[in-house]
Amino acid sequence: MSLFLMILFFPICIIVLIAIRLDSKGPLLADVPMRVGQYGKQFRMYKFRSMIMNAHNLLREDPQFAQLYAEYKKNSFKLNHDPRVTRVGRIIRKYSLDELPQLINVLRGEMSMIGPRAYLQDELDHQSAIYPDTKEKIDLVLNVKPGITGLWQVSGRSDVNFDRRIVIDEKYARKVTFLQDVSIIAKTPLAMLTGRGAV
């Protein structure tokens, strides 16, 4: 499926790459930190760059972003109005086009087409400290491969806070079924086209 989708979306990927190159300086792929995969194994997740260069480190290390970083952590590691996002980035993030390179992660066996969200390590550490009752849920979620799409992604995306998000991911990880996967795949195009919950 991932190979088929790579061929299907190839023209869109070319358009996105050209738009990124014309819009802002920096690499075409995002310099994102390692994600936590199955059994806690970390991997490099591929995404089209939707932010300014070095956005991850700037948020955490640059004093001018200190207030923004505090808001980021308080708001379950998401920002509704992130000044680091580029003009093209706002569009490709809204329609999840920035996530198309994750098809490569599926081919590499690091991700699945369907599964829980691929979390950042500092996100898991910080949020599990705030919500101690989620620690067992996190352990269960990490027993399965993260997915490009999943139950959380079609259930509100960034409109859902971490404590609710991990419950949704745990529900999926606890009982993976073919019919549920088919339902998630069916709902994914609508979630992409409407951009609901995207930031």
C-alpha positions in Angstrom: 0.0 0.0 0.0 2.8 2.4 0.9 4.5 1.8 -2.5 1.2 2.3 -4.3 0.5 5.6 -2.4 4.1 6.8 -3.2 3.4 6.4 -6.9 -0.1 7.9 -6.6 1.1 11.0 -4.6 4.3 11.5 -6.6 3.0 14.5 -8.6 1.8 16.2 -5.5 5.1 15.6 -3.7 6.9 17.3 -6.6 4.6 20.3 -6.4 5.1 20.5 -2.6 8.9 20.3 -3.0 8.9 23.1 -5.5 6.7 25.2 -3.3 8.9 24.7 -0.2 12.0 25.6 -2.2 10.5 28.8 -3.5 8.9 29.8 -0.2 11.8 29.7 2.3 15.4 28.9 2.8 16.3 25.5 4.2 16.2 21.8 3.4 13.2 20.2 1.7 12.8 17.6 4.5 12.2 18.7 8.1 15.1 18.4 10.6 12.8 16.7 13.1 14.0 15.0 16.3 13.9 11.3 16.8 10.5 9.7 17.4 9.7 6.9 19.7 8.6 3.8 17.8 7.6 0.2 18.7 9.1 -1.0 22.0 10.6 2.4 22.6 13.0 2.2 19.7 13.8 5.6 18.4 13.8 6.4 14.6 14.0 9.3 12.3 10.6 10.2 10.9 10.5 11.8 7.4 8.4 14.9 6.8 8.4 17.7 4.4 9.7 20.9 6.0 6.8 23.1 7.0 8.8 25.4 9.4 11.8 27.7 9.4 15.2 26.1 9.6 16.2 24.7 13.0 12.7 25.2 14.3 12.8 22.5 17.0 16.0 23.7 18.6 15.0 27.4 18.4 11.8 26.7 20.3 13.7 25.0 23.1 16.9 27.1 23.3 16.3 30.6 22.0 15.2 33.0 24.8 12.8 34.9 22.4 10.8 31.7 22.2 10.7 31.0 25.9 7.1 32.1 26.4 6.0 30.2 23.3 7.8 27.0 24.6 5.9 27.3 27.9 2.6 27.6 26.0 3.7 24.6 23.8 4.2 22.3 26.8 1.1 23.6 28.6 -1.0 22.9 25.5 -0.1 19.2 25.2 2.9 19.9 22.9 1.0 21.8 20.2 0.6 25.4 19.2 -2.5 26.8 17.4 -0.6 29.8 16.0 3.0 28.8 15.6 5.2 31.7 14.2 7.8 29.1 13.1 5.4 27.7 10.4 6.1 29.0 6.9 3.4 30.2 4.4 3.6 26.9 2.4 3.9 25.1 5.7 0.5 26.3 6.9 -1.1 24.7 3.8 0.7 21.4 3.7 0.2 20.9 7.5 -3.5 21.7 7.2 -4.0 18.9 4.6 -1.3 16.6 6.1 0.7 16.7 2.9 3.9 17.3 5.1 3.4 13.7 6.3 3.6 12.0 2.9 7.4 11.2 3.2 6.4 8.9 6.1 5.5 6.3 3.5 9.3 5.8 3.4 9.2 5.0 7.1 6.6 2.4 6.4 8.8 0.8 3.7 11.7 0.7 6.2 9.5 -1.1 8.7 9.6 1.7 11.3 6.0 2.7 10.9 2.7 1.2 9.8 0.0 2.7 7.6 -2.3 2.6 10.6 -1.3 3.0 14.3 -0.8 5.3 17.2 0.9 8.7 16.9 4.7 8.7 16.8 5.5 10.7 19.9 8.6 12.7 20.8 10.6 11.4 23.9 10.4 14.7 25.7 6.7 14.9 25.0 6.1 11.4 26.6 8.3 12.4 29.6 6.7 15.7 30.2 3.1 14.6 29.7 3.4 11.4 31.7 4.6 13.6 34.6 1.6 15.8 34.3 -0.8 12.8 33.8 0.7 10.0 35.9 -2.2 7.7 35.2 -1.2 7.6 31.5 2.1 5.8 32.1 0.7 2.3 31.7 -1.3 3.4 28.7 1.9 4.7 27.1 3.6 1.3 27.6 0.8 -0.4 25.8 0.8 2.1 23.0 4.5 1.5 22.4 3.9 -2.2 21.8 2.6 -1.4 18.3 4.2 0.5 15.4 3.2 4.1 15.1 1.1 4.9 12.0 0.8 7.6 9.4 -2.9 7.6 10.2 -4.8 6.1 13.1 -7.7 6.3 15.4 -6.4 9.6 17.0 -5.7 11.2 13.7 -9.3 10.7 12.5 -10.8 11.7 15.9 -9.8 15.3 16.1 -6.0 15.4 15.6 -4.6 18.4 17.5 -8.0 19.3 19.0 -7.4 16.4 21.4 -5.2 16.9 24.5 -2.6 14.4 25.4 -4.5 12.6 28.2 -7.4 12.0 25.8 -5.1 11.3 22.9 -3.2 8.6 24.7 -6.5 7.0 25.7 -7.6 6.8 22.1 -4.2 5.4 21.1 -4.4 2.8 23.9 -7.9 1.8 22.7 -6.4 1.1 19.3 -3.3 -0.7 20.6 -5.3 -2.9 23.0 -7.5 -4.4 20.2 -6.3 -4.1 16.6 -8.9 -5.4 14.2 -9.2 -5.5 10.4 -12.6 -3.8 10.4 -11.4 -0.9 12.5 -8.4 -0.4 10.2 -10.7 -0.3 7.2 -12.9 2.3 9.0 -9.8 4.4 9.8 -8.6 4.3 6.2 -12.1 5.3 5.0 -12.1 8.3 7.4 -8.6 9.5 6.6 -9.2 11.2 3.2 -12.0 13.3 4.8 -9.8 14.3 7.8 -7.1 15.4 5.3 -9.4 17.3 3.0 -11.2 19.2 5.8 -8.0 19.9 7.8 -10.0 19.6 11.0 -7.8 19.8 14.1 -4.6 20.5 12.1 -2.0 23.0 13.4 
